[in-house]
């Protein structure tokens, strides 16, 4: 009897296991059917109501302000919403890097709403502080041009789809400006008297940047022997090539008798100390810039023209 009961027990065991497997398969099949049903319903709702995923693109990068200290960057992101209802921008996460190194990053929460069946240009303002960059990455030098990569992640909340992250990228170049060197090589006067002297400043400007400077205007103040000979603005167009030098003449007038004992050094053609401070307005491949120029403790000489001609061969004589 014992031996005949064993096959029946084994058979019942296998039947139970088969039943469990069948129930499990039926359960999985039911879940899959529910998932397919929900997916089909979602697609039908999407088709009926017109829901869809929004799209975005970096439409522009602007540099409204750039100087020796900072660059203000505005990133334009164009977002298109194909849905019949407005969608909120939950967050905007941004990063600007150069050669894989972070320059600046940030997060803008609750960035607004994109209208139904509309498009919106979202402006992301970013400020690069040059001192922070140069102090962090010592190989980045003033006057250089560095590559950048902008990474933007837009997080939007869309019905049916839920929260979506739209990743965006944009590459380009940005300068690290360096102020030009300025030097008054000589002052050549056309008319000399103790009451008024009319002369020309022979100015040398050296561009230490890896990009051209298109000079539009120059404003300056000049001191000779600690005596100001006045301020002026000059509108002059010229191009200063990258890492190049340009020379120009600036007309001035002053009263030599205001210089006291330094007047005799001027008359004898000896060197006279000068200081020059001002700004130049320039166009660059990255936009307009206003860069400072300054020279303190320089030495120059007064020279008298010969029949209105420049006598550079005699300039080195004492």
Order of alpha helices (4+ residues) and beta strands (2+ residues): alpha-beta-beta-beta-beta-beta-alpha-beta-beta-beta-beta-beta-beta-beta-alpha-beta-beta-beta
